């Protein structure tokens, strides 16, 4: 987060400088200068925005999570996503990993009617997941990004291995796996 705070001063300087120059252009009734000032100020602002996106990517994007999974978890290992009620959030993870992702049923989940006939292949009950984990099946787990946890304890049965943390998302495995 400190990386983002470091972009505040440059962004403020660009906006303030552009504002002063735009005011002079407007007071001088120079629409051509006003357009030039506004256009020129977009270049440094675009650079600041792109840098901010890069700094924030580990917090919000699925790409770093997917890179870690692809690098350390063999394709035959099931990836289980602790889905929030908005289980569609798995889309980014599935896209970047290019894998089928199994969704861990949220507590009290009632599947919508449009999923009739597909819930068994998409969702895994918590009890079944824990049984498979304890039985030693090789599994990878991605925690719900909407629930902040400072520690991974309690997300999956012990023993587990931490592959990484990305913002509020933990990536755990039931076997030793190391991101390359």
C-alpha positions as a Python dict, from the first residue, in 0.01 Angstrom:
ca = {
    (1, 'X'): (0, 0, 0),
    (2, 'X'): (292, 237, 65),
    (3, 'X'): (374, 216, -306),
    (4, 'X'): (36, 366, -383),
    (5, 'X'): (83, 643, -128),
    (6, 'X'): (408, 734, -300),
    (7, 'X'): (209, 818, -612),
    (8, 'X'): (-14, 1073, -438),
    (9, 'X'): (239, 1360, -446),
    (10, 'X'): (328, 1322, -817),
    (11, 'X'): (-41, 1293, -910),
    (12, 'X'): (-128, 1600, -704),
    (13, 'X'): (158, 1796, -861),
    (14, 'X'): (44, 1709, -1214),
    (15, 'X'): (-318, 1798, -1137),
    (16, 'X'): (-220, 2124, -962),
    (17, 'X'): (19, 2224, -1240),
    (18, 'X'): (-235, 2144, -1509),
    (19, 'X'): (-501, 2334, -1315),
    (20, 'X'): (-286, 2648, -1290),
    (21, 'X'): (-191, 2635, -1660),
    (22, 'X'): (-554, 2566, -1758),
    (23, 'X'): (-667, 2864, -1551),
    (24, 'X'): (-415, 3091, -1726),
    (25, 'X'): (-526, 2960, -2064),
    (26, 'X'): (-891, 3017, -1976),
    (27, 'X'): (-827, 3366, -1838),
    (28, 'X'): (-631, 3453, -2152),
    (29, 'X'): (-919, 3319, -2364),
    (30, 'X'): (-684, 3074, -2534),
    (31, 'X'): (-884, 2759, -2605),
    (32, 'X'): (-593, 2617, -2808),
    (33, 'X'): (-364, 2646, -2503),
    (34, 'X'): (-632, 2502, -2278),
    (35, 'X'): (-666, 2194, -2500),
    (36, 'X'): (-285, 2160, -2519),
    (37, 'X'): (-249, 2182, -2138),
    (38, 'X'): (-520, 1923, -2082),
    (39, 'X'): (-376, 1689, -2346),
    (40, 'X'): (-20, 1725, -2217),
    (41, 'X'): (-126, 1662, -1857),
    (42, 'X'): (-276, 1328, -1958),
    (43, 'X'): (67, 1182, -2039),
    (44, 'X'): (209, 1195, -1684),
    (45, 'X'): (-131, 1109, -1536),
    (46, 'X'): (-153, 800, -1757),
    (47, 'X'): (196, 697, -1643),
    (48, 'X'): (95, 741, -1278),
    (49, 'X'): (-224, 538, -1328),
    (50, 'X'): (-33, 256, -1501),
    (51, 'X'): (220, 250, -1217),
    (52, 'X'): (-65, 241, -962),
    (53, 'X'): (-221, -53, -1143),
    (54, 'X'): (109, -239, -1126),
    (55, 'X'): (148, -168, -755),
    (56, 'X'): (-211, -271, -679),
    (57, 'X'): (-211, -585, -896),
    (58, 'X'): (-111, -828, -619),
    (59, 'X'): (-397, -696, -406),
    (60, 'X'): (-679, -719, -659),
    (61, 'X'): (-584, -912, -972),
    (62, 'X'): (-609, -1287, -1010),
    (63, 'X'): (-300, -1294, -1232),
    (64, 'X'): (-36, -1321, -952),
    (65, 'X'): (-242, -1592, -778),
    (66, 'X'): (-272, -1784, -1104),
    (67, 'X'): (100, -1750, -1180),
    (68, 'X'): (186, -1902, -842),
    (69, 'X'): (-60, -2188, -893),
    (70, 'X'): (55, -2265, -1247),
    (71, 'X'): (421, -2256, -1144),
    (72, 'X'): (388, -2481, -839),
    (73, 'X'): (77, -2696, -874),
    (74, 'X'): (65, -2970, -1136),
    (75, 'X'): (-233, -2959, -1375),
    (76, 'X'): (-381, -3282, -1235),
    (77, 'X'): (-415, -3128, -887),
    (78, 'X'): (-762, -2990, -816),
    (79, 'X'): (-780, -2620, -730),
    (80, 'X'): (-1058, -2537, -484),
    (81, 'X'): (-1179, -2179, -445),
    (82, 'X'): (-1347, -2075, -122),
    (83, 'X'): (-1619, -1892, -302),
    (84, 'X'): (-1812, -1605, -154),
    (85, 'X'): (-2181, -1577, -237),
    (86, 'X'): (-2067, -1403, -556),
    (87, 'X'): (-1904, -1724, -676),
    (88, 'X'): (-1861, -1571, -1023),
    (89, 'X'): (-1545, -1408, -887),
    (90, 'X'): (-1373, -1732, -979),
    (91, 'X'): (-1379, -1622, -1342),
    (92, 'X'): (-1049, -1433, -1326),
    (93, 'X'): (-874, -1722, -1153),
    (94, 'X'): (-1006, -1971, -1409),
    (95, 'X'): (-906, -1741, -1694),
    (96, 'X'): (-547, -1687, -1581),
    (97, 'X'): (-482, -2047, -1473),
    (98, 'X'): (-659, -2192, -1777),
    (99, 'X'): (-790, -2462, -1541),
    (100, 'X'): (-1119, -2585, -1414),
    (101, 'X'): (-1168, -2452, -1060),
    (102, 'X'): (-1389, -2630, -808),
    (103, 'X'): (-1596, -2398, -590),
    (104, 'X'): (-1624, -2465, -219),
    (105, 'X'): (-1987, -2417, -128),
    (106, 'X'): (-2046, -2104, 81),
    (107, 'X'): (-2234, -2165, 408),
    (108, 'X'): (-2609, -2174, 349),
    (109, 'X'): (-2565, -2170, -29),
    (110, 'X'): (-2882, -2218, -229),
    (111, 'X'): (-2792, -2266, -594),
    (112, 'X'): (-2981, -2049, -841),
    (113, 'X'): (-3219, -2231, -1072),
    (114, 'X'): (-3005, -2158, -1379),
    (115, 'X'): (-2738, -2387, -1234),
    (116, 'X'): (-2977, -2681, -1206),
    (117, 'X'): (-2798, -2995, -1316),
    (118, 'X'): (-2451, -2837, -1286),
    (119, 'X'): (-2406, -2777, -914),
    (120, 'X'): (-2248, -3119, -844),
    (121, 'X'): (-1972, -3059, -1100),
    (122, 'X'): (-1911, -2698, -993),
    (123, 'X'): (-1942, -2701, -614),
    (124, 'X'): (-1785, -2909, -339),
    (125, 'X'): (-1937, -2936, 8),
    (126, 'X'): (-1707, -2829, 292),
    (127, 'X'): (-1729, -3172, 460),
    (128, 'X'): (-1628, -3352, 138),
    (129, 'X'): (-1341, -3108, 84),
    (130, 'X'): (-1209, -3161, 438),
    (131, 'X'): (-1238, -3540, 401),
    (132, 'X'): (-1033, -3529, 79),
    (133, 'X'): (-772, -3298, 236),
    (134, 'X'): (-732, -3518, 546),
    (135, 'X'): (-713, -3830, 327),
    (136, 'X'): (-396, -3689, 172),
    (137, 'X'): (-536, -3601, -169),
    (138, 'X'): (-319, -3342, -342),
    (139, 'X'): (-528, -3024, -342),
    (140, 'X'): (-470, -2652, -378),
    (141, 'X'): (-694, -2402, -198),
    (142, 'X'): (-757, -2033, -268),
    (143, 'X'): (-934, -1841, 8),
    (144, 'X'): (-1226, -1603, -30),
    (145, 'X'): (-1091, -1259, -131),
    (146, 'X'): (-1375, -1083, 50),
    (147, 'X'): (-1278, -1215, 394),
    (148, 'X'): (-962, -1077, 547),
    (149, 'X'): (-761, -1325, 749),
    (150, 'X'): (-425, -1238, 893),
    (151, 'X'): (-331, -1604, 934),
    (152, 'X'): (-419, -1909, 722),
    (153, 'X'): (-493, -2124, 1026),
    (154, 'X'): (-844, -2267, 1011),
    (155, 'X'): (-891, -2224, 638),
    (156, 'X'): (-812, -2588, 568),
    (157, 'X'): (-738, -2889, 789),
    (158, 'X'): (-381, -2932, 912),
    (159, 'X'): (-128, -2998, 782),
    (160, 'X'): (-108, -2744, 503),
    (161, 'X'): (158, -2554, 313),
    (162, 'X'): (142, -2183, 230),
    (163, 'X'): (212, -2121, -137),
    (164, 'X'): (153, -1748, -103),
    (165, 'X'): (-59, -1457, 10),
    (166, 'X'): (-200, -1207, -237),
    (167, 'X'): (-386, -923, -71),
    (168, 'X'): (-656, -1094, 133),
    (169, 'X'): (-623, -1423, -57),
    (170, 'X'): (-429, -1718, 79),
    (171, 'X'): (-311, -1997, -150),
    (172, 'X'): (-256, -2321, 40),
    (173, 'X'): (-171, -2674, -65),
    (174, 'X'): (-205, -3012, 100),
    (175, 'X'): (147, -3099, -20),
    (176, 'X'): (481, -2917, -34),
    (177, 'X'): (470, -2690, -339),
    (178, 'X'): (698, -2398, -411),
    (179, 'X'): (631, -2118, -657),
    (180, 'X'): (921, -2087, -898),
}
